């Protein structure tokens, strides 16, 4: 039986990953370390709370004595590091928390893993040669694209917000621990995730929530910012593959090949709601769309080239946007409409 540390597992992506991974890997135990900030919710993990291969620990990844004690107690075979401050708007108004968690927290985990698994640079302790640290990151580290082109693993970093800058910094720390110490690391950079359990502050849950409560649906600027949308369970499958089969020191971009403008997103959701949960007055939910002042430093377009993980590891996104957004809206209707 192997044991891995999952950080931030009560958040959106982590809470989709943990049930998927435990279902498919009965030979693993997971210890979920999460500080349960506003973005973490243990209700997201009800389906595994009684699983004997799952354990929850409340704590901060910046708390080095705690992290060291957990490594000593559980003798981890791997780390899958989700924990991060991730909301761009929050990073604009309060960047300090992003520096603390995303940079200092990642450093703490890397350094404790190195000292727990290695005697010296490029010299692993007995039984630790296969231990791996997987770092989950974002396509926002690459900056913004014009109308053409895709982010590749070789695209130079050009972060434009305190959030993306903090994630870029953490990515480079992970890289340095591979090149300096030989720590077995893999980094994944994903496009915009969507699906069940996402925090209410994010775009898609906000659209659904505002629509159903008969409030204005806020869309930044002209609504033509483009993102590549990735269904969260497809992302979980990509992380699983990268953790098990990825090459040490490599980066893998995980994207859904589903570029959509924010206007396309909101119109698709309003169309589904018009069919499944129509307004009492017979009007479309699209009538509630309201344009608001654009976000400071709002990147115009992100899009990922996922060819590397597709060709080298055999990953494919199983959901297209139409199937994924329908599943997502149905999940939120069950969650919101009582």
PETA-V514921 format. One line per field, one symbol per residue. ss: DSSP state (@ for helix, = for strand, . for the rest). phi: phi as a letter, one per 30 degrees, with the letter a starting at -180 (. if undefined). psi: psi as a letter, one per 20 degrees, with the letter a starting at -180 (. if undefined). Layout:
ss: ???
phi: ???
psi: ???
This chain:
ss: .======....@@@@@@@@@@@@@...=======.......@@@@........=====.....@@@@@@@@@@@...====......@@@@@@..@@@@@@@@@@@@@@@@@@@@@@===..==.......=======@@@@........=..........@@@@@@@@@@@@@@@@@@@@...======.===........@@@@@@@@@@....====.....======@@@@@@@@@@@@@@.....====....===@@@@@@@@@@@@@@@........@@@@====........=..=..@@@@@@@.......@@@@@@@@@@@@@@@@..
phi: .cbbcccidcdededddedddddcbdcccccccbdhdedcbdddcedbdcddcbbcbdlcdddeeddddddddchecabbcceadbceedddcbdeddddddcdddeedddddeddcbdaeibddeicdcdbccccbbddddjbcddcjbdcdcdddadcbeddddddddedddedddddciddbbccccdddbkdiddeddedddedddddchcecdbdhcicdcbccbdddddedddeddddbddeiccbdcbdhbdbdddddddddddddedcbddddidddddddbcbedddidddbbacccedddddcidbddcdddddddeddedddddddc
psi: pqpqppqkiiafghihgghgghhinijqqpooopilahipoihikhiihjpijpqppprpiinghggghhhggilqirponhpqpiogghhghmhghhggghfhgggggghggghhiqhrpjoqqpijhipqopppaqiihicqqbhrrqprhipqpmqirhghhhhgghghggghhghgijpnqpppoqapqraqjqqhirgghgggghghjkrpopppcjjjppqpppphhhghhgggghghiqppiqqppoqilmpqrhhhghhgghgghhghmqqhjirqhhiippprpqqpkopgpqppojhghghhijqpphprhghghghgggghghhgo.
